[in-house]
């Protein structure tokens, strides 16, 4: 890393040992469930993917072909599920890079079959159905026609049926929607005359259904990212399964630390992002500014490791903190550390201005 980066850049640190431990604990709590570990929030980090696989995941899940390419280039040979369907013109890359993709459009499936023929490769398809969350997936009534069209294709295998929940509509997995998934899977098995390899019952939000014994027995696969990486129940964002909550942290150097009033002075208008912020008058307080901004992460998604530090807000490039309660003011260049939530983690890994460091497992 360039010396300038060590002095001025925010740094995301991933403890790969904690990621591996979290994956192992999640897998141990999900007997009979294949865990597809999702790396997309880390932009397809090969280091993170390897740690998840070492923890017992049977495959990796990615939403972007660029990230799958990164994993393959780094030598990852484990099966990879493409979680976001490609456009038909990218079917060749999807077949080349991933073993399985989640699909709901016949035009794309036909393109995948043709790509498989050109490459002399077979590709697995999980038919996605929409059971209320209103992200991807066909309406259940269209599933029989989809199956009838896919079955004759010579270079594709219909390997499963899946659903997405909580990501868009925030719909909670329950006996109703996952029971309907199980029934749809049984319908497909009757139509094809063979068992499905996968019945994929959603993401981290479905873990609780398994833990409390309410998951339909037919569901045998979950696609899990956030709970492994951040250690939380995605329905509540509360700690889950005694997992590490700090496998990922971010630190940023202090560039200013001064006593200032709590209230801005002058006529108030909109801030840089079109908001009209409100402020509480707490008198003069010592404030620190760190070299991290909304271009890198939403400030509301950062929890200071030291509870005496309060995040006040951010502009595009400045993170503004109340550090009055610290025993001593932080020195210029000293880094303050935070645990990011999912939204902040996603943005931090995407930002080219944030350096990424991976600490090896013990």
Helices and strands as residue ranges (DSSP letters): H 3-8, E 10-15, H 16-28, E 34-38, G 40-42, H 46-54, E 59-62, H 65-73, E 80-82, G 88-90, H 91-97, E 100-103, H 106-119, E 123-130, E 138-139, G 140-142, H 143-151, E 156-163, H 175-192, E 198-200, G 204-206, H 207-211, E 221-224, H 226-230, E 248-261, E 284-290, G 299-301, E 302-304, E 310-314, E 319-322, E 335-340, H 342-350, E 354-359
